[in-house]
Amino acid sequence: MYRVRDYINIDKEILDGNPVFKGTRVPVQSLFDHLEKGIPLTEFLEDFPSVTMEQAVAVLEIAGKILTSKNIEQIYETAA
């Protein structure tokens, strides 16, 4: 099981606190932006070589777990 803190960093000193891949300055949002545009994961990794395949896959699995959680409404309300 993936732990969020092992793959995502949120620090006000880095990109104004936007979530980034741990150990990088690459916003997690950039992964989803690439995928939404139909850009393959391999190309995302080429565009951002500081992000590993393991990190990208972990973030996608974490997102999947959140979005398929029975408690998604509570998570969404907390984040809003």
C-alpha positions in Angstrom: 0.0 0.0 0.0 1.3 3.4 -0.9 1.5 6.2 1.7 0.9 9.7 0.4 3.8 11.3 2.3 6.2 8.9 0.7 5.4 10.2 -2.8 3.9 13.7 -2.4 5.3 16.7 -0.7 3.4 19.8 0.3 5.6 22.7 1.4 4.6 26.4 1.3 8.2 27.1 0.3 7.9 25.0 -2.8 5.5 26.2 -5.5 3.3 28.0 -2.9 2.3 24.7 -1.2 1.0 23.0 -4.3 1.5 19.2 -4.1 4.7 18.1 -5.8 6.4 14.7 -6.4 8.6 14.2 -3.3 12.2 15.3 -3.9 11.2 17.3 -7.0 9.6 20.6 -7.9 7.2 18.9 -10.3 3.6 19.5 -9.5 1.4 16.4 -9.2 -1.1 18.3 -11.3 1.2 18.1 -14.3 0.8 14.3 -14.4 -2.9 14.6 -14.6 -2.7 17.4 -17.1 -0.6 15.3 -19.4 -2.9 12.3 -19.0 -6.0 14.4 -19.7 -4.4 15.5 -23.0 -3.8 11.9 -24.0 -0.1 12.1 -23.4 1.3 8.7 -22.4 2.8 8.2 -19.0 6.2 7.4 -20.6 6.2 10.8 -22.3 5.3 12.5 -19.0 8.4 10.8 -17.5 10.5 11.9 -20.4 9.3 15.5 -19.9 10.0 15.3 -16.2 13.0 13.1 -15.7 13.2 13.8 -11.9 10.0 11.9 -11.5 10.3 8.1 -11.4 7.9 5.5 -12.8 7.4 4.3 -9.2 6.4 7.8 -8.1 4.0 8.3 -11.0 2.3 4.9 -10.6 2.0 5.4 -6.8 0.3 8.8 -7.2 -2.1 7.3 -9.7 -2.9 4.5 -7.4 -3.4 6.9 -4.5 -5.7 9.0 -6.6 -7.6 5.9 -7.6 -8.0 4.8 -3.9 -9.3 8.2 -3.0 -11.8 8.4 -5.9 -13.2 4.9 -5.3 -13.4 5.3 -1.5 -16.9 4.9 0.0 -16.0 8.1 2.0 -15.3 10.2 -1.1 -18.0 12.7 -0.2 -16.5 13.3 3.2 -13.0 13.7 1.7 -14.4 16.1 -0.9 -16.2 18.2 1.8 -13.0 18.3 3.9 -11.0 19.6 1.0 -13.5 22.1 -0.1 
